[in-house]
Amino acid sequence: MDGHLVVDERRRLPGRGAWLHPDPGCLTKAERRRAFPRALRVSGTLGTDGVRRYVERLAEGSTDTGSSRVQSEEGSRSTRHESAVKLKP
């Protein structure tokens, strides 16, 4: 594994980002399609274990629908359904 994704709820870590619904099925689909390396413009494989635990915990504790953000830009708009996930080498 070349790197792994981590959740950055305060959105303070540097790096690129992408959008992800807080649904385990969407995460599985993104992994299958290799969407994270493409969106983050990196080569190699990325570990998503931390993101999976976060998304599953969020899905268990919430019946709301919304989006989680896999992102890098500071100062982006936030809603209560957004959370940032960053690439850690």
Phi, psi and omega in degrees: 000131182275336181189175177219155180269141177231152177276130178237084186297333180273353180053058180240349180280145178283163175129170179283171180211174179206164180266145177212130174291146180281057183230126180305327178294321178293322177296316178300316179296318179297320178295314181298322181275359182057042184288326183294310178300323179293312182293325182270358178056051175232157176255159180095188182260153179236135177281131182243016183301314180297320179294318180299314179300317180296312182296318180293320178295318179295319180293324179290323186268000185220140173256358178288154171251152181177196181236145169254148182250127170262105196211170180228337187285130175284152175077012178287158180297148182233141168237171182291350179264356182267146170211145183266141175233129185243157176273126175245122180293000000 
